[in-house]
């Protein structure tokens, strides 16, 4: 015989950024174990008869006498709906800085001859939201600020913040935005998803290898629209170098180069290259 449930009260609840909760309180003229094992009693995952986007998440039953018990059916989801879809809770935005670090190195004839390491504040935007029936695809806004250098270490020297640090960071690192999205089922499997999208603007190293010589070719600006294998040439003061694009970053910006020839003996800043499929790249010649 099916268990008879007698409704004695309701406790609805809402939070600012979370799903709604709705508790129905019943009394039952039978023991708690029979209530929880009777298939006629709403089961976990069942939808509420009056609210199509509320689902049973928990069932709590306690005996009040030898042959009576009290049952709480706890529903989670969205009480309100519009146009056949749930009215989801507001989205939550967070803005901050994450302390991160990166290292860049340069070499000559296949051997590493120097490194630059930077510790920096990385601007970070986080978007938290709930989606229905599918993993969310919306992303946090791109951070508008730039990474802020804390310290730069080059070789055996550590420098305090200042012009030297800004110059080193520009010569040996590129600013890139990285994105991660984590989605977790909540309330009922496959129904509601908690999504957290995080975008962080970080410094990533240029990876530079030069043949034996006295000058290092550094990337002053990564540009856009380049392709792996592009050959670029730079020249100044009667000296020159030939570069090959090895790997790319966001928007086909140059992330890694290999120097195939280099006659520079004098340093230069922000040389414009010829060749290649892109534009906007600049290179620095640094004496090492």
C-alpha positions as CSV (number, residue, x, y, z in Angstrom):
1,X,0.0,0.0,0.0
2,X,1.4,3.4,-1.0
3,X,2.4,5.8,1.7
4,X,0.0,8.7,2.3
5,X,1.8,12.1,2.6
6,X,0.0,14.9,4.4
7,X,1.4,18.4,3.6
8,X,1.9,20.5,6.7
9,X,4.0,23.3,5.5
10,X,6.3,24.9,2.9
11,X,9.6,26.7,3.2
12,X,10.8,28.5,0.0
13,X,14.2,30.2,-0.2
14,X,16.3,32.3,-2.6
15,X,19.8,33.5,-2.5
16,X,21.4,36.3,-4.6
17,X,23.6,34.2,-6.9
18,X,22.4,30.6,-6.3
19,X,19.5,28.4,-7.3
20,X,16.2,28.5,-5.4
21,X,15.3,26.0,-2.7
22,X,11.8,24.8,-1.8
23,X,11.1,22.5,1.1
24,X,7.8,20.7,1.6
25,X,7.1,19.3,5.1
26,X,4.9,16.2,5.4
27,X,3.6,13.9,8.1
28,X,3.3,10.2,7.4
29,X,1.4,7.5,9.2
30,X,4.2,5.0,8.9
31,X,7.8,4.5,9.8
32,X,10.7,6.5,8.2
33,X,12.3,3.5,6.5
34,X,9.0,2.6,4.7
35,X,8.6,6.2,3.6
36,X,12.1,6.4,2.0
37,X,11.7,3.0,0.3
38,X,8.2,3.5,-1.1
39,X,8.5,4.2,-4.8
40,X,5.2,6.3,-4.7
41,X,7.0,8.9,-2.6
42,X,8.8,11.5,-4.8
43,X,12.4,10.4,-5.6
44,X,15.6,12.3,-6.0
45,X,15.6,14.0,-9.4
46,X,11.8,14.1,-9.7
47,X,10.3,17.3,-10.9
48,X,7.9,19.3,-8.7
49,X,4.2,19.0,-9.9
50,X,3.7,22.8,-9.9
51,X,7.2,24.1,-10.7
52,X,8.7,22.5,-13.8
53,X,12.3,23.7,-13.1
54,X,12.4,22.5,-9.4
55,X,13.8,19.0,-8.8
56,X,14.0,16.8,-5.6
57,X,17.6,17.0,-4.4
58,X,17.3,15.6,-0.8
59,X,14.8,13.7,1.3
60,X,15.0,13.8,5.1
61,X,12.7,11.6,7.2
62,X,12.5,11.3,11.0
63,X,10.2,9.1,13.1
64,X,7.9,11.0,15.4
65,X,6.4,7.9,17.1
66,X,6.3,4.1,16.6
67,X,4.2,4.3,13.5
68,X,4.5,7.9,12.3
69,X,7.2,10.1,10.8
70,X,8.0,13.5,9.4
71,X,9.3,13.9,5.8
72,X,11.0,16.9,4.3
73,X,11.2,16.9,0.5
74,X,13.9,19.4,-0.6
75,X,13.7,20.8,-4.1
76,X,16.4,22.8,-6.0
77,X,16.3,24.8,-9.2
78,X,14.3,27.8,-10.3
79,X,10.8,28.7,-9.0
80,X,10.1,31.3,-11.7
81,X,10.0,30.6,-15.4
82,X,9.5,32.7,-18.6
83,X,8.8,31.5,-22.1
84,X,9.2,27.9,-21.1
85,X,12.6,28.4,-19.6
86,X,13.8,28.9,-16.1
87,X,14.6,32.3,-14.8
88,X,18.2,31.7,-13.8
89,X,20.0,33.6,-10.9
90,X,22.1,36.7,-11.6
91,X,25.6,36.3,-12.9
92,X,28.5,37.1,-10.6
93,X,31.6,39.1,-11.7
94,X,34.9,39.2,-9.9
95,X,38.0,41.3,-10.8
96,X,41.4,41.0,-9.2
97,X,45.1,40.3,-9.7
98,X,46.9,37.0,-9.4
99,X,50.6,36.9,-8.6
100,X,52.4,34.8,-11.3
101,X,55.9,34.4,-12.7
102,X,57.5,33.6,-16.0
103,X,61.0,32.9,-17.3
104,X,62.5,33.7,-20.7
105,X,65.9,32.4,-22.0
106,X,68.2,33.0,-24.9
107,X,70.9,31.0,-26.4
108,X,73.8,30.8,-28.8
109,X,74.8,27.9,-31.0
110,X,72.3,25.7,-29.1
111,X,73.5,26.5,-25.6
112,X,71.6,28.7,-23.1
113,X,73.6,31.8,-22.3
114,X,71.1,33.9,-20.3
115,X,67.7,33.9,-18.6
116,X,65.3,36.6,-17.5
117,X,62.6,35.8,-14.9
118,X,59.7,38.1,-14.0
119,X,57.2,38.1,-11.1
120,X,54.1,40.1,-11.8
121,X,50.5,40.9,-11.0
122,X,48.3,39.3,-13.7
123,X,44.9,41.1,-14.2
124,X,42.1,38.5,-13.9
125,X,38.4,38.6,-14.6
126,X,36.1,35.8,-13.3
127,X,32.5,35.2,-14.4
128,X,30.4,32.7,-12.4
129,X,26.9,31.7,-13.7
130,X,24.4,28.9,-13.9
131,X,23.2,27.4,-17.1
132,X,20.3,25.0,-17.8
133,X,20.4,21.8,-19.8
134,X,23.9,22.3,-21.1
135,X,27.4,23.4,-20.1
136,X,27.7,27.2,-20.4
137,X,29.7,28.7,-23.2
138,X,29.8,32.4,-22.1
139,X,33.2,33.8,-21.2
140,X,34.5,36.4,-18.8
141,X,35.4,39.8,-20.3
142,X,39.0,40.3,-21.4
143,X,41.1,42.0,-18.6
144,X,41.7,45.6,-19.7
145,X,44.8,46.3,-17.6
146,X,48.3,45.1,-18.3
147,X,50.5,42.8,-16.1
148,X,52.3,44.8,-13.5
149,X,55.9,43.8,-12.9
150,X,56.9,43.2,-9.2
151,X,60.5,42.1,-9.8
152,X,62.8,41.0,-12.7
153,X,65.8,38.7,-12.2
154,X,68.4,38.6,-14.9
155,X,71.4,36.3,-14.4
156,X,72.6,37.0,-10.8
157,X,71.0,40.4,-10.4
158,X,67.6,41.3,-9.1
159,X,66.3,44.8,-9.9
160,X,63.8,47.0,-8.1
161,X,60.8,48.3,-10.0
162,X,61.8,51.0,-12.5
163,X,62.6,51.7,-16.2
164,X,65.1,48.9,-16.4
165,X,62.5,46.3,-15.4
166,X,59.9,47.7,-17.9
167,X,62.5,47.5,-20.7
168,X,63.6,43.9,-19.8
169,X,59.9,42.8,-19.6
170,X,59.2,44.3,-23.0
171,X,62.3,42.7,-24.6
172,X,61.8,39.2,-23.3
173,X,58.0,38.7,-22.7
174,X,54.8,39.0,-24.5
175,X,51.4,39.8,-23.0
176,X,48.8,37.1,-23.7
177,X,45.2,36.4,-22.4
178,X,44.6,32.8,-21.2
179,X,41.2,31.4,-20.6
180,X,39.8,28.5,-18.5
181,X,36.2,27.3,-18.1
182,X,35.1,24.9,-15.4
183,X,31.5,23.5,-15.4
184,X,30.1,21.4,-12.6
185,X,26.7,19.7,-12.5
186,X,24.6,21.0,-9.6
187,X,21.2,20.0,-8.1
188,X,20.3,17.3,-10.7
189,X,22.6,15.6,-13.2
190,X,22.5,17.3,-16.7
191,X,19.9,19.9,-15.6
192,X,21.8,22.8,-14.0
193,X,25.5,23.6,-14.4
194,X,27.7,25.9,-12.4
195,X,30.1,27.6,-14.8
196,X,33.2,29.5,-13.8
197,X,35.1,31.3,-16.6
198,X,38.4,32.9,-15.8
199,X,40.5,35.1,-18.1
200,X,44.0,36.2,-17.0
201,X,46.4,38.5,-18.8
202,X,49.9,37.0,-18.3
203,X,53.4,37.4,-19.5
204,X,54.7,34.6,-21.7
205,X,58.3,34.1,-22.7
206,X,59.8,34.7,-26.1
207,X,62.0,31.6,-26.9
208,X,65.0,32.9,-28.7
209,X,68.0,31.0,-30.2
210,X,70.8,32.8,-32.0
211,X,73.9,31.5,-33.7
212,X,77.2,32.4,-32.1
213,X,77.8,36.1,-32.1
214,X,77.7,39.2,-29.9
215,X,74.1,40.4,-30.5
216,X,70.8,38.9,-29.3
217,X,67.6,39.5,-31.4
218,X,64.6,40.1,-29.1
219,X,61.0,40.6,-30.0
220,X,60.0,44.2,-29.2
221,X,56.4,43.7,-30.4
222,X,54.8,40.4,-31.6
223,X,52.6,41.9,-34.3
224,X,49.7,40.0,-35.9
225,X,48.9,37.8,-39.0
226,X,52.2,35.9,-39.2
227,X,52.7,32.3,-40.1
228,X,55.1,29.6,-38.9
229,X,58.0,29.5,-41.3
230,X,57.9,33.2,-42.4
231,X,61.3,34.6,-43.1
232,X,61.9,38.2,-41.8
233,X,64.9,40.5,-42.3
234,X,66.0,43.4,-40.2
235,X,68.8,45.9,-40.9
236,X,70.4,49.0,-39.4
237,X,73.7,50.8,-39.8
238,X,74.9,48.5,-42.5
239,X,74.3,45.4,-40.3
240,X,71.5,42.8,-40.7
241,X,69.9,39.6,-39.4
242,X,67.6,37.0,-40.9
243,X,64.9,35.5,-38.7
244,X,62.4,32.6,-39.0
245,X,59.1,32.5,-37.2
246,X,59.0,29.2,-35.2
247,X,55.7,29.5,-33.2
248,X,52.7,31.8,-32.8
249,X,50.5,33.3,-30.1
250,X,47.1,35.0,-30.1
251,X,46.0,36.5,-33.5
252,X,49.1,34.9,-35.2
253,X,51.4,37.1,-33.2
254,X,55.1,36.0,-33.1
255,X,56.0,34.0,-30.0
256,X,59.2,32.3,-31.0
257,X,61.9,33.1,-33.6
258,X,65.1,31.5,-34.7
259,X,67.9,33.7,-36.0
260,X,69.6,32.1,-39.0
261,X,72.1,34.9,-39.7
262,X,73.2,37.9,-37.7
263,X,76.0,40.4,-38.4
264,X,74.9,43.0,-35.8
265,X,77.6,44.3,-33.4
266,X,75.6,47.4,-32.2
267,X,72.4,47.4,-30.3
268,X,69.1,48.9,-31.8
269,X,65.5,49.3,-30.6
270,X,62.3,48.6,-32.4
271,X,63.5,47.7,-35.9
272,X,60.8,47.1,-38.5
273,X,61.2,43.8,-40.4
274,X,60.6,43.1,-44.1
275,X,59.0,39.9,-45.3
276,X,56.4,37.6,-43.8
277,X,52.6,37.5,-44.0
278,X,51.9,39.8,-41.0
279,X,52.5,43.3,-39.8
280,X,53.3,45.2,-36.6
281,X,56.3,43.1,-35.4
282,X,59.3,45.0,-34.1
283,X,62.7,43.6,-33.0
284,X,65.4,44.8,-30.7
285,X,69.1,44.1,-31.0
286,X,70.6,43.5,-27.6
287,X,74.3,43.1,-27.1
288,X,75.0,40.1,-24.8
